[in-house]
Amino acid sequence: MSEKFDVIVVGAGPAGNAAAYTLAKAGINVLQIERGEYPGSKNVQGAILYADALERLIPDFRDSAPLERHIIEQRMWVLDEDSYIGGHYRSAEFARPPHNRYTIIRARFDKWFSDQVQKAGALLLCETTVKALLRDVQGKVIGVEVDREDGRIYADAVILADGANSLVATRAGLRQDIRAETAALAVKEVIFLPKETVDARFNLSGQEGAVIEMLGSISQGMVGTGFLYTNKDSISIGIGCMLSDLKRQHLAPVELLERMKAHPAIAPLIAGGEPREYAAHLIPEGGYDALPQLYGEGWMLVGDSAGFVNAVHREGSNLAMTSGQMAAETLIELLREKRPATAANLARYRARLDASFVMKDLKKYRRLPETLDRQRQFINDYPALLNQAAHTMLRVDGMDKRHKEKEIFNAFRERRSLLGLLGDAYHLWRATR
């Protein structure tokens, strides 16, 4: 093979596609390598697409992208064993175009995005695994070796967008293997229901969609969250917990998902549905303090490979596409200035990221992973206490409200002292300020 390109992009998910698209649109000679049969072939799950990041790349994406529903309602639930307390935000503004968020099926969306990349001029090589990075005598990355005959392919720079465990970067020593303390294992299922049923159960019409984010008893005392997304004629439902917790408790993720589906608040929403697709994957949730080195001599990490996930707001695709675009823009500048892709020059990539919402949001929540790991009362105690408080206040049983307030306060005091309550409030504030 022994060909030479300006840039090689490894991976054809949102980050890799954003990078390859940006490069190709600028006239850069780019090769994209995907180990799947086609982009999206390894993804069956539903997901959230954040329009702003994609619109910056492809302004008219709504005309052709395979979008499921535009989200007009966000629900946030804190569950105990048989109830939930939470809030909804439903906006008529979100119902008016241009819409802000969409549900998508990744298999369809990734394939569509890849088609746009190829139309822009990138060369795509599927069913190909990158075995190693090629380096010159000074150690600079100058290409990749793939599992094909004469499989050495050269480039001025390589962008790695090959997922949370980034096998290429790990084998090359560019970053550490993903650690159980900084990764969540998520399981998802797609349950098919008639569109009319989805509309009726979630009070939707047309292409309107709703999302439910959940935490509490469904994670069985582990750091984790659940979610439910409405698609056109299906529901994507899943749960993710920290890998370290799953290992300690010896719980199978599929068992967590089945328990979650049986919860009294969730079961009616999926009743009668036909489960057709199931997937499990790692999510890098270590946050800012778990980020690896993002660039070096001839290489850059983007998307999940770099750990760009905002677990608090469940944002990933927008960070992936934004980081992919910024990596590409950095290389475009260097190529036009005829500067090599050295570590010193690629520092511009980090500068771009630091000035963007990507790093600002990750920095904002950098203390939260450690706080939740150490302060397990947020997971084990407070969901039950909040639900019981709501139950006590809303149940009409002849007891006066002042007495009910005292009962609620005493219930909190039994689990957490007054000093503990104040300390918890401080820890939570400090972790999210």
Secondary structure, DSSP 8 states (H G I E B T S, - for coil): ---EEEEEEE--SHHHHHHHHHHHHTT--EEEE-SSSSTTTT---EEEEEHHHHHHH-TTGGGTS-EEEEEEEEEEEEE-SS-EEEEEEE-TTTTSSS-SEEEEEHHHHHHHHHHHHHHHT-EEE-S--EEEEEE-TT--EEEEEESSTT-EEEEEEEEE---TT-HHHHHTTSS----GGGEEEEEEEEEE--HHHHHHHHT--TTEEEEEEEEEGGGTTSSEEEEEEE-SSEEEEEEEEEHHHHHHHT--HHHHHHHHHTSTTTHHHHTT-EEEEEEEEEEE---GGG----EETTEEE-GGGGT--BTTTTB-HHHHHHHHHHHHHHHHHHHHTT----HHHHHHHHHHHHTSHHHHHHHHTTTHHHHHHH-THHHHTHHHHHHHHHHHHH--SS--HHHHHHHHHHHHHHHS-HHHHHHHHHHHHHHH-
